[in-house]
Amino acid sequence: MSRGFVKEDDQEEVPIVPQRAFLPEGVPNFVTPAGMELLLAEKQALIREKESLAGTREHEKRITLNYINAKLQLLNNRIAEARVVDLKEQPQNEIRFGATATLKNEASGKTQIFQIVGVDEAEIAKGKISFLSPLARALINKKSGDRVTLKRDREDIVFEITGITYK
């Protein structure tokens, strides 16, 4: 049928849903137990939002429902692929997924604390870095007292690992 015979109001907007944090093809979706709780809480919030749409106008409701359903589909895929890592089973004296590492910047003397987490949990403002990040990759398998060099364009940053914990 020609578009000339279709009412404008009948056209559904295709929701533009932002993609989730990047996870390369074939890379396992590791998450901490807290990260899995966050994913499940996000799912519950979307379900509640979906259920609360009763009072809105039909057209707006359909658009919002399409958006929520698209977000839920991406989230459900991420949850289904998640591999929860038990932090108690990690070697406590070595940095692995889920470790919280205390690092001393050798140049500035400043101490920073980072936890290595899944891509959906990463939030640098809270000291949570993705296991795919350059710093996390440099830290994996290191022990307290080791030095790690983070390669940068202008100047490399050298850290000394001063502590390792699993929370």
C-alpha positions, 0 to 999 in steps of 0.5 A, spaced: 500 500 500 502 506 498 504 511 504 499 516 501 493 512 504 496 511 511 494 515 517 500 519 520 497 517 527 498 510 525 506 510 524 509 507 530 516 511 532 522 506 533 525 507 539 532 509 540 535 505 545 542 506 547 546 500 547 549 497 554 556 497 555 561 494 550 562 487 551 566 484 545 564 478 541 566 472 545 568 475 551 564 472 557 560 477 561 563 476 568 559 480 574 560 480 581 555 478 586 553 485 587 553 487 579 548 481 578 544 484 584 544 491 580 542 488 573 536 484 577 534 491 580 534 494 574 530 489 571 525 490 576 525 497 576 523 497 568 518 492 569 515 496 575 515 502 570 512 498 564 506 496 569 505 503 571 503 506 564 496 505 565 494 512 566 498 515 560 495 516 553 494 510 548 499 513 543 504 515 548 503 508 552 505 504 546 511 508 544 514 508 551 512 500 552 516 499 545 522 503 549 521 499 555 521 492 552 527 494 547 531 496 554 528 489 557 530 485 551 538 488 552 538 487 559 535 480 559 540 478 554 546 481 558 543 477 565 542 471 561 550 471 559 552 473 566 557 469 569 557 471 576 564 470 579 564 468 587 570 473 590 571 468 595 574 463 590 579 468 587 586 467 590 586 472 595 593 474 595 593 476 587 589 481 583 583 477 579 576 479 577 573 482 583 579 484 587 579 491 590 587 494 589 590 499 592 595 503 588 600 508 589 602 512 584 610 513 584 610 519 581 605 523 585 605 519 591 597 519 591 594 512 593 588 510 589 583 504 590 580 500 584 575 494 584 575 490 577 568 489 575 564 487 569 562 492 564 555 493 566 558 495 573 564 499 571 563 506 574 570 510 575 567 515 579 566 510 584 573 506 583 570 501 579 573 499 573 571 494 567 576 488 567 577 490 559 580 496 561 587 497 560 589 498 567 585 492 569 589 488 564 595 490 567 593 489 574 591 482 573 595 476 576 599 481 580 601 481 587 602 486 593 608 489 592 608 489 584 609 495 580 605 496 574 606 500 568 600 503 565 602 505 558 599 512 556 601 517 550 604 522 553 607 519 559 607 512 562 604 511 569 607 507 574 603 504 580 605 500 586 600 495 588 600 496 596 594 492 597 589 487 595 582 485 598 576 482 595 569 485 598 
